Amino acid sequence: MSRPTTFGPRPWIQQHWDARAAANFMLGGSGAGLLAAAPLAGGAPLLQALGLALIALGLGAVWLEIGRKLRAAHVFFNPWTSWMSREALAAVLTFVLGLLSVFSSERSLTVAAALSALLFLWCQARILHASKGIPAWRAPQVVPLVMLTGLAEGAGIALLFGDVAALVGLFGLALLARAFAWSRYRTALRLPCAAALEPSGRALMQLGTVLPVALLLFSTLAPEALWLAGLLAAVTGWRLKFALVTRASHNQGFSLPHLPIR
């Protein structure tokens, strides 16, 4: 009888980040994408205010998750090595510039708020990538996937408030780029992470990419189709990020390929 070549438990899902942590990536990513898309929509204060509100809700959800809530300010103390600290500082910068742009007509402030929102989104993506013990998060392809998903969500939500040609173009490009990023990321995954993301990934491609692109083409006859396209892009992006944080977050596990034999 042959001996097994490996020994050890199968990888299990991490228990430190739950739906509240996922909400930060879902709402915060959409809010950052909304702020990034605002300059193309004429810098509408309503879009910027909504983007800031979504980021605040996402960060508030994370705050509810921590055990000692009064120590939340400690997140600012280590920006040299922690992407969470950098995300927090980027959030402060985004709120300062975002609020200034809401109450000002200066386009330069709107552009600055958009750039700081992209910085916040990049820090979010790097938080996942820095979690080396989670194979689904440490893959380099997760960074462009998270960033493009947030941008597609934000541009899609912005379409609910207006159909500026430049905004529609950004939305279409973000959809295609997100689909490409998902394909590259999916290729890099292995079981059981790939299996956990398969339903949400399939929905992202079919309901979140193919159908919205078709609706974009149909919107010349029915402008209301843009609303549905934007909602589908946002909802499918949220579903993917929720699954990425809560269902595909299997840890490394361990194996002993060579056992001592006496």
DOTI-632806 format. One record per residue (C-alpha): y, x, z; residue in three letters. Coordinates in pm, whole numbers, padded with zeros to 5 digits, always signed. Example, Ala and Ser with C-alpha at 12.3 -4.5 7.8 and 13.67 -1.06 7.14 Angstrom:
-00450+01230+00780Ala -00106+01367+00714Ser 
END
This chain:
+00000+00000+00000Met +00332+00150-00110Ser +00613+00189+00139Arg +00954+00027+00073Pro +01210+00264-00075Thr +01504+00119+00121Thr +01559-00002+00471Phe +01842-00192+00640Gly +02010-00531+00652Pro +02156-00698+00350Arg +02538-00696+00332Pro +02699-00979+00525Trp +03039-01145+00485Ile +03316-00999+00700Gln +03433-01226+00982Gln +03784-01088+01047His +03972-01262+00764Trp +03930-01637+00721Asp +04112-01915+00535Ala +04438-01825+00707Arg +04430-01475+00561Ala +04337-01621+00223Ala +04642-01850+00247Ala +04866-01544+00256Asn +04730-01422-00077Phe +04736-01773-00223Met +05080-01893-00112Leu +05243-01551-00088Gly +05121-01454-00434Gly +05250-01776-00588Ser +05583-01743-00409Gly +05627-01386-00528Ala +05536-01490-00882Gly +05787-01774-00863Leu +06065-01538-00758Leu +05964-01298-01036Ala +05987-01580-01292Ala +06319-01715-01161Ala +06546-01490-01376Pro +06388-01631-01691Leu +06465-01983-01568Ala +06832-01906-01525Gly +06791-01802-01163Gly +06762-02160-01038Ala +06826-02157-00661Pro +06559-02425-00612Leu +06291-02198-00760Leu +06399-01907-00545Gln +06407-02118-00229Ala +06060-02255-00305Leu +05929-01904-00367Gly +06064-01783-00034Leu +05916-02087+00141Ala +05571-02017-00005Leu +05586-01653+00106Ile +05695-01762+00454Ala +05408-02012+00478Leu +05158-01745+00374Gly +05286-01495+00629Leu +05293-01769+00892Gly +04925-01841+00825Ala +04841-01476+00888Val +05044-01484+01209Trp +04832-01776+01331Leu +04521-01564+01275Glu +04610-01270+01499Ile +04494-01274+01858Gly +04807-01145+02035Arg +05084-01314+01843Lys +05368-01152+02037Leu +05257-00817+01899Arg +05320-00921+01541Ala +05624-00691+01524Ala +05389-00393+01549His +05309-00441+01181Val +05640-00268+01098Phe +05556+00050+01288Phe +05326+00231+01044Asn +05455+00213+00686Pro +05335+00570+00613Trp +04966+00478+00609Thr +04936+00097+00627Ser +04973-00133+00328Trp +05018-00424+00569Met +05327-00250+00708Ser +05455-00194+00356Arg +05390-00559+00273Glu +05589-00666+00580Ala +05883-00442+00487Leu +05870-00563+00127Ala +05874-00920+00260Ala +06189-00850+00463Val +06359-00701+00157Leu +06249-00998-00054Thr +06387-01248+00196Phe +06721-01068+00224Val +06771-01041-00152Leu +06622-01385-00213Gly +06852-01561+00032Leu +07154-01376-00105Leu +07064-01482-00458Ser +07013-01845-00352Val +07370-01867-00225Phe +07522-01652-00497Ser +07553-01683-00872Ser +07515-01308-00927Glu +07238-01243-01178Arg +07194-00891-01046Ser +07082-01034-00711Leu +06834-01264-00885Thr +06684-00969-01072Val +06677-00759-00755Ala +06497-01040-00569Ala +06246-01064-00854Ala +06175-00691-00840Leu +06133-00697-00462Ser +05894-00992-00498Ala +05684-00789-00743Leu +05684-00506-00488Leu +05559-00751-00224Phe +05287-00872-00462Leu +05181-00514-00534Trp +05154-00439-00162Cys +04935-00747-00120Gln +04701-00627-00392Ala +04685-00279-00239Arg +04588-00427+00100Ile +04266-00551-00058Leu +04209-00230-00250His +04250-00024+00069Ala +03964-00212+00239Ser +03701+00041+00135Lys +03420-00124+00332Gly +03430-00436+00110Ile +03299-00362-00242Pro +03466-00668-00396Ala +03804-00557-00260Trp +03792-00183-00313Arg +03737-00208-00689Ala +04049-00071-00864Pro +04049-00370-01097Gln +04140-00599-00808Val +04503-00474-00808Val +04602-00600-01157Pro +04394-00914-01103Leu +04579-01013-00785Val +04919-00928-00932Met +04866-01111-01261Leu +04716-01410-01082Thr +05026-01441-00864Gly +05254-01406-01166Leu +05063-01672-01362Ala +05071-01907-01062Glu +05443-01856-01008Gly +05530-01906-01375Ala +05309-02215-01384Gly +05483-02368-01082Ile +05821-02285-01234Ala +05728-02496-01538Leu +05735-02803-01313Leu +06113-02758-01286Phe +06201-02665-01643Gly +06061-02559-01980Asp +06286-02267-02076Val +06138-02091-02378Ala +06134-01751-02208Ala +05954-01899-01907Leu +05692-02064-02129Val +05639-01731-02302Gly +05595-01550-01971Leu +05345-01813-01859Phe +05137-01778-02174Gly +05133-01399-02156Leu +05046-01407-01784Ala +04754-01642-01853Leu +04606-01413-02117Leu +04665-01100-01911Ala +04505-01263-01606Arg +04200-01359-01810Ala +04166-01001-01934Phe +04207-00866-01580Ala +03938-01104-01453Trp +03698-00994-01728Ser +03744-00628-01636Arg +03708-00703-01266Tyr +03399-00919-01318Arg +03232-00641-01516Thr +03281-00400-01225Ala +03124-00631-00966Leu +02767-00630-00841Arg +02558-00883-00653Leu +02614-01057-00416Pro +02989-01039-00476Cys +02959-01144-00839Ala +02750-01449-00754Ala +03000-01561-00490Ala +03286-01546-00739Leu +03105-01693-01037Glu +03207-02062-00988Pro +03574-01986-00925Ser +03581-01727-01204Gly +03432-01973-01450Arg +03694-02230-01349Ala +03966-01968-01390Leu +03861-01901-01747Met +03790-02256-01858Gln +04029-02475-01658Leu +04283-02205-01577Gly +04310-02028-01912Thr +04158-02205-02213Val +04282-02553-02122Leu +04635-02444-02024Pro +04671-02245-02348Val +04565-02555-02542Ala +04816-02761-02344Leu +05087-02508-02427Leu +05018-02563-02796Leu +05015-02940-02744Phe +05341-02934-02546Ser +05546-02939-02867Thr +05438-03301-02901Leu +05419-03389-02530Ala +05639-03173-02302Pro +05461-03319-01998Glu +05158-03110-02094Ala +05340-02807-01952Leu +05326-02957-01603Trp +04950-02996-01619Leu +04908-02646-01761Ala +05112-02498-01477Gly +04921-02689-01209Leu +04584-02588-01353Leu +04686-02222-01360Ala +04803-02234-00998Ala +04507-02427-00856Val +04242-02216-01028Thr +04419-01899-00914Gly +04423-02022-00554Trp +04055-02107-00573Arg +03967-01760-00700Leu +04165-01582-00427Lys +04021-01809-00158Phe +03669-01721-00274Ala +03759-01352-00300Leu +03875-01334+00062Val +03629-01569+00232Thr +03312-01579+00019Arg +03287-01256-00180Ala +03387-01028+00108Ser +03043-00881+00171His +03057-00547+00348Asn +02886-00228+00240Gln +02569-00276+00447Gly +02349+00027+00483Phe +02024+00167+00350Ser +01787+00450+00441Leu +01624+00559+00116Pro +01427+00838+00288His +01243+00751+00608Leu +01084+01015+00833Pro +00706+01000+00810Ile +00489+01142+01088Arg 
END
